[in-house]
Structure formats: C-alpha cells, structure tokens
C-alpha cells in the first residue's frame, strides 16, 4: 500500500472512531490521558491484539489479578496473559496515584464521579456498585477527586484489554495514595464488608460476576533519567541487572505467590517502603500502596464470603529491556519513557483464586 493511501486510511478510521466515541452531553466522561503508550481507537486496539499471543491466559478465571500498566510496546504479551483471566462483567480497579503527593492527597482512597471512561470500543460505564460502596464507607476513609483521576494513567492501560474481551464491562476505579500498612488494614476491612454485602444482596459470584484488578509496575531501575535519582543499588552492568531481577523475584516469591496472608503483605511493604517514612521508596515499585491494599481487601473479602485463603499464582515477569518490543509506531503510538540498561522498568503479573 502506498504511503499516501495508508495515511488516508488511518485518517478515515480515526474520524470514524471519533464519531463512534462521541459522549452524550449529559454524561461526565473521563477522557484518555496517555494516547501514546496506550490505544485510543478500536482500529488501534484491533491491531495490537493481532500482534500479541491472544491465546495466553485463556484457561484461567481470576478473582484477583495483579497487572502492569506500562506502554503496550514494552509490556506486550504479559497483558493478555493476566487480563484474559479476568472474566467478570464488573471489575473493581485499584490503581496507583502517581501524583497524589503533589496534590497533598494521602491516607484516603480516591474515587471519581465520572459516569463512564473513554475507551477504544465506546465508553465504559462506571458501575452503580461505586455508589453502593460509598454509601457504606465511613467518610474518613475516602474522597472523590476527579482531578487526580484525570491525570492518572495507571488504570486506563487495562481498560482496552478488558473491553476487548467484554464489550459490556463495567468498572469501579479506585486510586490508592500513600498510607501506612496499619491505615491500609483500617480501610480494607470496611471496604471488604461493603463489597461483600453488595455481592450478597445482588447475588454476584466472585470471579464470574465481579473481580478485583490491581495495577503496578514493578521496579523502576537505573541511574539515568529518573529525575536526578539513582535507582540502581546493584549497578547497571549485566551482573547488576541480574541481581536486580533476582531481588524482584525474592519479593514476589516471599510476599505474593502462594497463600495470601496479611503478614506476607506487611513484608511486601517492608521491602518497598522506608520504615522511617512510608512516603519514601525503599525499592521502587510504584504500586507499593495499591498492591498491599488491594490484596488486604481481597483477603478480608475472602473471609467474609466464607472462602479459603486466596492463592497467588505467578503468571510472569518481564522488563522493558529483556524481550523484543511490540511494533506500534505505525499505529500513531510510541513510548513514554526510554528503555536501556541505565533506565528500565519491571513488570509482574499474578492471578489469585
């Protein structure tokens, strides 16, 4: 196909997608922040799907999943490996609040008030369950802040994959800012009680009707282009990179894989957060709050619903420099950060039943 013909085709498809995604003026729509790393249009998502191994993860049904949220070109097949196992129509999403500190937000869960989120195949509805949860949660445990949600990219990475598998997906977006482990426990129990009561009243089965998805990128590693910070305690040569990866697997093995217990989640916090100041990194997982909170809440929910302890299955680990990238530049997409030995990001994926 000639370049001019290809350009005209892309423009036509883009205009069609824009018309299909026009919001109802009466609705409040949360628009996409990252249009470079993630897909905006259906034709882009269809192309991404065609370049991934979409058979991965098809045999699983997760109650809870942990997934990355970095550029599609970097994460690649790890997305379908974990998210193909999320089969529920309603998904409670726990995301990272990267810029919460700049807004002075901490200690309380952050909800939004949007009616729907923009996505490639049309707007994704926010479930009425959000309202039901907020009616049951003490005011001291949460806030509604659309400004924070409007600037945060971590949850929007997942929605196109979830929507591709189920066009009727509904979401409950929640961001988790800085909080101590004790504050997490204080908040997780009433959240689980609220969600358990809603599930019981609406006859929702965990896994088939409703699921929990927690997003985090793993270590942010290197000594260059991290805003002047050095995140490479093992060095950036081949040996240092291998040691960093081994440290990552130590965290996953000792805290997340296997039987889910609060003491193992406390250990995760001790690995990733400084003991003298819970706002500071010890090991640079951006999901150092989202992961333990989401799993603590899930542990409490499992007790409420009469189930056994959740069990974490390791799905995979990758980094932005250890495998070939998925081609995206012909789709009007690209990268939002570099990837080389002095600057890379890790990706962990786990599923829980």
N, C-alpha and C positions, 0 to 999 in steps of 0.2 A: 504494500500500500504506500502511495506517495505521501511525503510529509504533510503537504497541504490538505490532502484528503483525510489523513489521520487527525489533523488539528480540527478540521470542520466537524468530524465525527465526535470528537471529545467535547467540543463546544455544544453541539446539539444535545448530547447525552447529559451534559451538565445542566443546560437550561431545562431539560425535561425533568431532571431530578429536583431542581429548584422549584418548579411548578408543583411537583408531587408533594414536596415537603413544606409548602406554604402553611403556616399556622393559622388556626382560627383566631380572629382578632380578639375574641372574648377569652382566650386561654393565655395563660402565662407559661411561655416555653423557655426552657433553659437551652441556649444555643451552644454549639461545639466550640471549645477553646483551642484545641490543638488540631488544626486542619492539615498539618504537615506529617506528623508521626502516625496519625490515625485516619481512618476513612470518614468521608462526609457524605458521599453519594453511593447509591445502590450499585452502579456500574463499577465503582472502585472496589467495593466490598466483594462483588462477584469475582473480580479479577484476583483479589487477594486470596479468596477461597480456592480458586483454581490453581494457585501456586503453592498451596500448603497440602500436607497429607491429611485430608479431612477424615480419613478412616480412624485416626488416632483417638483413643478415649471413648469410643462408641459403646463399649461393653460396660461402662460404669454408670452408676447413679449416685451422685454425692449428696449428702445432707449439707455438708460444709466444704468449701473449696478455698484454697489459697492460690492466687494467680498473680503474675507480674502485670505491669501496666506501662512498659516502655514502648518505644517506636516499633511498629509492626515489622519493619525490616530487620530489626535486631532479635526480637523475641521469637518470631517465626512460628514453627510447629508446636512450640510449647503452649501457645494459646488454644488450639483445638484439643491438644492432649488433656488439658484440665477442664476447659469450658464445655466440651462435648459431653461431659458427665454431669453437667447442671441441666436437669430436665424439667424443673418445676416452672410453672407459669408465673409465680410471684417470687422475686429474688430480693432479699434484703442485702444491700451492698454496704460494706464497711470500707471506707477509703481513707487515704492519707490526706491530712490537711497541711500541705507543704508550707503555705504562707500564713498559717494561723498566728504564728508568733508576731509577725509584722502587724497584725490587726489586734493584737492583745487578747487573743482568744485561747483559752485553756480550761481544763477541768470539766467541761461540759460537752456532751455530744452535740454535733452541729447538723441540724436538719435544714431542708429548704422548703419553700412554699410554692414551687412550680407545679403546674398541672401535668406537665409532660416534659420529656427531654428529647431534643432533636437527635435523630439517628438516620442511618442511610435508607432504610425502607419505610420511612414515615416516623412520626413522633411516637415515643414510647411513653405510655401512661405511668404516672406515679400512682401506686396502689392506694386505695382507701384505707388500707391497713396502717399507713403512716398516721392518719388522723386518729385511728383507734389506739395506736401505741402512745401517741402524745397525750391523749385523754387520760391514760393510765399512769404516765410517768410523772414523778414529782418535778415541779418547775425548776428546782435547783440542779437537776441532772442534765438539762438540755437547753439549747437555744435554737432559734430559727434565724439563719443568716444567709440570705441569698447572695450577698457579695462574696462570701467565702466560697460558696458552691460555684459561682460564676467564674472564678479564676482558677479552680482546681481541676486538673486533668486526669487524676488517677482513676476515677470511676468511668469516665467516658471512653476509656480504652476498651473496656469489657463489653459495653452495650452492643456494638455492632455484631460481635460474635454470638452473644446471647440472642439477639434479634434475628440473626440469620437462621438459627436453629428453631426459633419460635416467634413468628410474627406478632403473636398476641402477648408477648412477655410484658409483665408489669414489674416495676421496681420500687424499692424504698431506699433512697440514697441517704447515707449517714456518713459524716466525716468524724474522725477521732483525733482531736488535738492532743497536746501534751497533758499527761496526767500521771500521777504516781500509780504504782500497782495497787495500793490499797484503795485509791479512788476508783480504779477500774473495777475492783471487786464490789465496791459500794454501788456502782452504777449498773454492773452486769446483772446482778440478781433481780432488781425490779424490771429491767428491760426484758429479761427472760420470762419473768412472771406475767408481764403484759402480753408478750408474744404467745406464750403458752395458753393463756386464757382466750386469746383471739383464735388461735388454731383450734382449740377445743370447741369453741362456740360456732365456728364456721366449718367444722369437720375437715380441716386441712391436714393432709398427711405430709410429714416432714420428708423431703426428698422428691416426692412425686408432685405435690401441690405447692410447696414452699421450700426454698433453700436459702442458705447463707453463703455469700461470696465475700471474701476478704482479699483486698489487693495490697501488694507491697512489692517493690523491687528490693532485691537483696543488697549485698554490699555495693557501695559506691567507692571504687578503689582507684588509687593513683596519686601522683604528686604534681599533676598539672591540670589547669583549667577547672579547679574546684573552688573558685573564688578566693584563691590565696591559701587555702587549707591543704595540708598534706595528709591524705588518707591512705598512705601506703606503709604501714608499720613493718611489713616484711620485705619491702623493696619492690622494684618494678621489673627486675630481670625475670628470666624463666623460672628460677627457683622461688623467687618471692611470689610470683603469680600462683605457682603450685601450692605454696604454703597458705596463701590467702584462700584459695579454693578449699583446701583441707580444713581450714578454720570454719568456713561456711558449712561444710558437711558435718563438722562437730556440733555446730549449733542445731542443725536440722535433726541430726540423729539423737541428740540428748534432750531436745526440747519439743519437737514437733511430730516426729514419727512415732507410731505405736499408740499406746493407751493415753488418752488425753487427761491430764491431771493438773490441777492448779499449781502444784509445786513445780512442775516442769515449765509452766508458763512464767512463773516467777523467775525461774532460771533463765528463760529467754530474755526477760527484762534485764537481768543482771549481766548478760552477755552484751546487750546492745545499748544500755543507758548508764550513764555515770552515776555511781552511788551518791556522790556529793551534790549532784544537781540533775534531777530527772529530765530537765530540758536539754541536756547536752548528750551528744553521741559518745558511746564507748566503742561501738562497732557500727558502721554506717548503713544500717537498714532504715529506709525512710518509713517503713511500716512498724517501727518499734512500739507504737501505741495501738495501731489498728489491729495488728495480729494478736497480741495477748488479749485485748479487749474482746474482739470478735470470738476468739476461742473460749474465753472465760464465760461469755454469754451463752455460747453453744453448749458448754459443759453444764451450766445451770439449767438450760432448756432440756437437756437430755435427762437430768434428774426429775424435772417437773413432768415430763412426758412418760416417765416410768421406764426409760430405756437404760441399757448398759452404758458404760463409758464409751464415748466416741473413740474410734481408732483411726489414726492418721496413716495413710498410705502415701509413700513417696512416689511422685509421678516423674519428676525430672528436675535437673538443674542445668543451667547453661549460663553463658555470659555473652556480652556484646562483642567479644573478640575470639570466641572458640569455635565458631561454625560459619559457613557461608551465609551472607545476607540474602533475604528475600528481595527480589527486584521490585522497586516501587517508583523509580524516577519517571517511568513512562506514564504513571497514573497521576502526575501532579503532586506526588508525595515525596518525602525525603527523610532526613534525620534532624533531630532537635539538639543533638549533642554528639561530640566526636567519640570514636571508639578505637583505642590503641593501647599499647602496654602501659602507658602512663595515665590512662583515663578510661576506665571501663566499669560496667555495671553487671551485677549478678542477678540471676532470675531463678526463683524457687517455685515449684508447683507441687501441691499436695492435695489429696482429697480425703474426706472423713466420712465414715458411715457409723 
